[in-house]
Amino acid sequence: MAKKSEKEKDKKNKKEKNKVKKAGEKSRKQGNKSGKKSSDVSTKERLEMIATAAYYIAEKHGFNPHRVADDWQEAEQQIDAMLKSGKMD
């Protein structure tokens, strides 16, 4: 029974991660409105960083499907601020 529960949890996490990724793709198509990004980081690397941050933000909020765009936007702001400051801890 526990294995089934773990599989369901993994499936749910994968589904939520895909939602976050789709929100990021939508945001990218609309263009970056949150400020400058570092020239040391490629667009692909920046988006990967944002996707990772958005996943952890979504996890913190219990993968609430109503927060997908908000979680992505929060991650985008965090990553862009980090890149702009040059602090990559």
C-alpha positions in Angstrom: 0.0 0.0 0.0 2.8 2.4 0.8 4.4 1.9 -2.6 1.2 2.9 -4.3 1.1 6.1 -2.2 4.7 6.9 -3.2 4.0 6.3 -6.8 0.9 8.6 -6.6 3.0 11.3 -4.9 5.7 11.0 -7.5 3.1 11.3 -10.3 1.6 14.3 -8.7 4.9 16.0 -8.3 5.8 15.4 -11.9 2.5 16.8 -13.0 3.0 19.9 -11.0 6.5 20.4 -12.2 5.2 20.3 -15.8 2.6 23.0 -14.9 5.4 25.2 -13.6 7.4 24.5 -16.8 4.5 25.5 -19.0 4.0 28.7 -17.0 7.6 29.5 -17.6 7.3 28.9 -21.3 4.3 31.2 -21.4 6.2 33.9 -19.4 9.1 33.6 -21.8 6.9 34.1 -24.8 5.4 37.3 -23.2 8.9 38.6 -22.7 10.9 39.4 -19.6 9.4 42.5 -17.9 11.3 42.1 -14.6 14.5 43.9 -15.5 18.0 43.2 -16.8 19.6 39.9 -16.6 23.3 39.1 -16.3 25.2 38.7 -19.6 27.2 35.9 -18.0 24.1 33.6 -17.9 22.5 32.4 -21.1 18.7 32.6 -21.6 18.5 28.9 -21.3 20.5 28.8 -18.1 18.3 31.6 -16.6 15.1 29.8 -17.5 16.5 26.6 -16.0 17.3 28.5 -12.8 13.8 30.0 -12.7 12.2 26.6 -13.3 14.1 25.1 -10.4 13.3 28.0 -8.1 9.6 27.9 -9.1 9.5 24.2 -8.4 10.7 24.7 -4.8 8.4 27.7 -4.3 5.5 25.6 -5.6 6.5 22.7 -3.3 6.5 25.2 -0.3 2.9 26.1 -1.2 1.8 22.5 -1.6 1.8 22.5 -5.4 -1.4 24.7 -5.4 -2.6 24.7 -9.0 -4.0 28.2 -8.6 -0.6 29.6 -7.7 1.4 28.3 -10.8 1.8 31.7 -12.4 2.5 33.4 -9.1 5.1 30.8 -8.1 6.8 31.3 -11.5 6.7 35.1 -11.2 8.2 34.9 -7.7 11.0 32.7 -8.9 11.6 34.9 -11.9 12.0 37.9 -9.6 14.3 36.1 -7.2 16.6 34.8 -10.0 16.7 38.1 -11.8 17.5 40.0 -8.6 20.3 37.5 -7.8 21.7 37.8 -11.4 21.5 41.5 -11.3 23.3 41.7 -7.9 26.0 39.2 -9.1 25.5 37.1 -5.9 25.3 33.5 -7.0 25.4 31.7 -3.6 
